[in-house]
Amino acid sequence: MSSPSLSVAVCLYPKLTALDYQGPIEFLAALSAKVKPFIFKEQADALPTLGPFVYLSHTLEPVAPGFSGEAGPRMTPDKTYGEAKQQFDILLVPGGPPDVPQELTDFLVRQVPGAKYVLTVCTGSWILARTGALDGKRATGNKFMFKAMLADTASHNIDWVARARWVVDGKFWTSSGVTAGMDMANAFVAQLAGEPAAKTIQMGLEMRAKDQDDDEFAAVHGLI
């Protein structure tokens, strides 16, 4: 018998980085009810199921990614943050400008306490930090923006880890910049479904996953 499905909320907002959510979703969606049997065959029922995947924004207008609004196709949200009344099991917060619509901030304040897992990519941890959810936690984020992020969140008592591809503190998974989200998602799936399942997905995506501490960009940006 398969385990109960874990719902996933993907938090969209203007000027976000598309790969920040699309990369991790390639891993997570492999455990969806539709895809899992294709990949894992007779082992599928023994693995956790993720879904539904609900894409949210502050309005139902298509979301234009990138600072120019030209870094990918427009994403049409499924619901607004205000319409999403159910508690989600997994929250995915991609990076982009830290000044996000208030509706997203309010959604995180409502949802984080009841979520089983909270995943952020790049400056998504900065957005989450501003809500107070990371107070007293270890976390990381984009190394190019790291110093600005630390300065802005100095009052929040967060142990920002400079040299880390991703950091896990309880239910909070925070990754470094952009592509690090895929490495984090690989490790998250390994914890959720086991190393063999994560390896199968990784090989299907033809990806060489990095280790948690394999982070050369901390040195590149003068953080260590």
FIFIZA-664789 format. One record per residue (C-alpha): residue in three letters; x, z, y; residue number from 0. Coordinates in nm, 3 decimals. Example, Ala and Ser with C-alpha at 12.3 -4.5 7.8 and 13.67 -1.06 7.14 Angstrom:
% residues 2
ala_1.230_0.780_-0.450_0
ser_1.367_0.714_-0.106_1
END
This chain:
% residues 224
met_0.000_0.000_0.000_0
ser_0.135_-0.093_0.341_1
ser_0.183_0.174_0.606_2
pro_-0.032_0.187_0.923_3
ser_0.065_-0.068_1.185_4
leu_0.259_0.040_1.494_5
ser_0.122_-0.110_1.815_6
val_0.368_-0.253_2.068_7
ala_0.324_-0.276_2.446_8
val_0.555_-0.520_2.627_9
cys_0.576_-0.430_2.995_10
leu_0.587_-0.735_3.221_11
tyr_0.636_-0.751_3.597_12
pro_0.754_-1.006_3.856_13
lys_1.117_-1.122_3.842_14
leu_1.195_-0.953_3.509_15
thr_1.466_-1.097_3.280_16
ala_1.288_-1.288_3.004_17
leu_1.559_-1.241_2.740_18
asp_1.532_-0.864_2.785_19
tyr_1.202_-0.867_2.601_20
gln_1.221_-1.195_2.411_21
gly_1.544_-1.102_2.231_22
pro_1.416_-0.771_2.090_23
ile_1.075_-0.923_2.013_24
glu_1.242_-1.173_1.778_25
phe_1.342_-0.871_1.567_26
leu_1.025_-0.668_1.605_27
ala_0.785_-0.955_1.542_28
ala_0.954_-1.019_1.207_29
leu_0.772_-0.705_1.092_30
ser_0.432_-0.828_1.209_31
ala_0.152_-0.868_0.954_32
lys_0.169_-1.249_0.976_33
val_0.546_-1.294_0.959_34
lys_0.652_-1.014_0.725_35
pro_0.522_-1.175_0.400_36
phe_0.700_-1.501_0.484_37
ile_1.035_-1.328_0.532_38
phe_1.023_-1.047_0.278_39
lys_0.792_-1.187_0.009_40
glu_0.698_-0.923_-0.250_41
gln_0.886_-0.650_-0.060_42
ala_0.668_-0.693_0.249_43
asp_0.414_-0.421_0.167_44
ala_0.689_-0.161_0.136_45
leu_0.799_-0.218_0.496_46
pro_0.636_-0.089_0.816_47
thr_0.410_-0.327_1.004_48
leu_0.440_-0.379_1.378_49
gly_0.152_-0.502_1.589_50
pro_-0.053_-0.590_1.766_51
phe_0.193_-0.698_2.035_52
val_0.019_-0.661_2.370_53
tyr_0.175_-0.811_2.684_54
leu_0.079_-0.621_2.998_55
ser_0.123_-0.668_3.371_56
his_-0.028_-0.533_3.692_57
thr_-0.253_-0.841_3.720_58
leu_-0.354_-1.122_3.486_59
glu_-0.161_-1.375_3.694_60
pro_0.123_-1.550_3.505_61
val_0.452_-1.361_3.543_62
ala_0.746_-1.567_3.673_63
pro_1.081_-1.441_3.534_64
gly_1.413_-1.415_3.714_65
phe_1.496_-1.329_4.073_66
ser_1.412_-1.687_4.172_67
gly_1.100_-1.697_3.958_68
glu_1.248_-1.999_3.781_69
ala_1.433_-1.838_3.488_70
gly_1.186_-1.936_3.221_71
pro_0.822_-2.025_3.162_72
arg_0.545_-1.813_3.312_73
met_0.411_-1.546_3.080_74
thr_0.035_-1.486_3.084_75
pro_-0.044_-1.118_3.022_76
asp_-0.304_-1.013_2.765_77
lys_-0.428_-0.722_2.976_78
thr_-0.351_-0.536_3.295_79
tyr_-0.197_-0.190_3.283_80
gly_-0.526_-0.050_3.404_81
glu_-0.720_-0.220_3.125_82
ala_-0.489_-0.091_2.851_83
lys_-0.661_0.236_2.765_84
gln_-0.530_0.286_2.410_85
gln_-0.215_0.480_2.329_86
phe_0.064_0.247_2.215_87
asp_0.315_0.348_1.948_88
ile_0.609_0.148_2.086_89
leu_0.680_0.070_2.451_90
leu_0.928_-0.204_2.545_91
val_1.049_-0.206_2.906_92
pro_1.271_-0.504_2.998_93
gly_1.500_-0.512_3.299_94
gly_1.469_-0.670_3.639_95
pro_1.442_-0.535_3.994_96
pro_1.388_-0.157_3.979_97
asp_1.115_-0.170_4.243_98
val_0.823_-0.249_4.015_99
pro_0.447_-0.245_4.079_100
gln_0.302_0.106_4.093_101
glu_0.067_0.014_3.809_102
leu_0.364_-0.013_3.571_103
thr_0.502_0.323_3.681_104
asp_0.161_0.485_3.632_105
phe_0.127_0.323_3.289_106
leu_0.462_0.465_3.177_107
val_0.371_0.812_3.303_108
arg_0.050_0.796_3.096_109
gln_0.197_0.638_2.785_110
val_0.545_0.781_2.733_111
pro_0.437_1.132_2.623_112
gly_0.225_0.995_2.338_113
ala_0.445_0.701_2.234_114
lys_0.643_0.724_1.912_115
tyr_0.928_0.512_2.049_116
val_1.029_0.395_2.396_117
leu_1.274_0.103_2.416_118
thr_1.437_-0.019_2.736_119
val_1.673_-0.309_2.796_120
cys_1.913_-0.354_3.088_121
thr_1.769_-0.202_3.407_122
gly_1.454_-0.111_3.217_123
ser_1.613_0.233_3.177_124
trp_1.637_0.256_3.557_125
ile_1.264_0.188_3.583_126
leu_1.193_0.451_3.317_127
ala_1.432_0.700_3.478_128
arg_1.239_0.688_3.805_129
thr_0.933_0.826_3.623_130
gly_1.126_1.135_3.512_131
ala_1.093_1.047_3.143_132
leu_1.472_1.045_3.091_133
asp_1.539_1.378_3.264_134
gly_1.775_1.579_3.044_135
lys_1.837_1.276_2.818_136
arg_2.133_1.053_2.734_137
ala_2.083_0.689_2.829_138
thr_2.258_0.369_2.928_139
gly_2.178_0.050_3.115_140
asn_2.319_-0.265_3.268_141
lys_2.687_-0.216_3.354_142
phe_2.686_-0.455_3.652_143
met_2.417_-0.236_3.812_144
phe_2.539_0.092_3.664_145
lys_2.678_0.256_3.979_146
ala_2.368_0.173_4.182_147
met_2.150_0.305_3.902_148
leu_2.341_0.634_3.887_149
ala_2.323_0.680_4.262_150
asp_1.950_0.611_4.273_151
thr_1.870_0.851_3.987_152
ala_2.118_1.126_4.079_153
ser_1.841_1.385_4.114_154
his_1.711_1.327_3.761_155
asn_1.978_1.505_3.552_156
ile_2.037_1.210_3.318_157
asp_2.354_1.181_3.111_158
trp_2.427_0.814_3.179_159
val_2.670_0.684_2.915_160
ala_2.897_0.417_3.060_161
arg_3.055_0.292_2.739_162
ala_2.766_0.220_2.505_163
arg_2.596_-0.094_2.380_164
trp_2.289_0.124_2.335_165
val_2.204_0.495_2.327_166
val_1.947_0.684_2.118_167
asp_1.811_1.020_2.230_168
gly_1.509_1.124_2.028_169
lys_1.241_0.859_2.065_170
phe_1.421_0.693_2.357_171
trp_1.631_0.385_2.286_172
thr_1.811_0.244_2.592_173
ser_2.040_-0.058_2.586_174
ser_2.300_-0.209_2.812_175
gly_2.247_-0.546_2.980_176
val_2.030_-0.833_2.854_177
thr_2.185_-0.941_2.520_178
ala_2.246_-0.578_2.424_179
gly_1.871_-0.553_2.370_180
met_1.904_-0.758_2.053_181
asp_2.176_-0.530_1.918_182
met_1.957_-0.230_1.992_183
ala_1.655_-0.395_1.831_184
asn_1.860_-0.467_1.520_185
ala_1.954_-0.098_1.494_186
phe_1.596_0.009_1.569_187
val_1.460_-0.208_1.286_188
ala_1.729_-0.067_1.056_189
gln_1.606_0.285_1.130_190
leu_1.242_0.186_1.096_191
ala_1.257_-0.044_0.793_192
gly_1.604_0.009_0.643_193
glu_1.938_-0.166_0.669_194
pro_1.857_-0.442_0.416_195
ala_1.547_-0.547_0.612_196
ala_1.737_-0.549_0.941_197
lys_2.016_-0.753_0.782_198
thr_1.766_-1.007_0.651_199
ile_1.620_-1.053_1.000_200
gln_1.966_-1.067_1.156_201
met_2.079_-1.338_0.916_202
gly_1.763_-1.536_0.983_203
leu_1.838_-1.523_1.355_204
glu_2.205_-1.612_1.286_205
met_2.322_-1.323_1.500_206
arg_2.638_-1.113_1.480_207
ala_2.513_-0.770_1.581_208
lys_2.749_-0.539_1.769_209
asp_2.803_-0.171_1.699_210
gln_2.660_0.100_1.921_211
asp_2.993_0.176_2.091_212
asp_3.119_-0.184_2.106_213
asp_3.090_-0.224_2.483_214
glu_3.365_-0.407_2.666_215
phe_3.156_-0.442_2.980_216
ala_3.205_-0.080_3.088_217
ala_3.572_-0.166_3.144_218
val_3.494_-0.506_3.295_219
his_3.286_-0.337_3.564_220
gly_3.533_-0.054_3.626_221
leu_3.324_0.226_3.476_222
ile_3.596_0.361_3.245_223
END
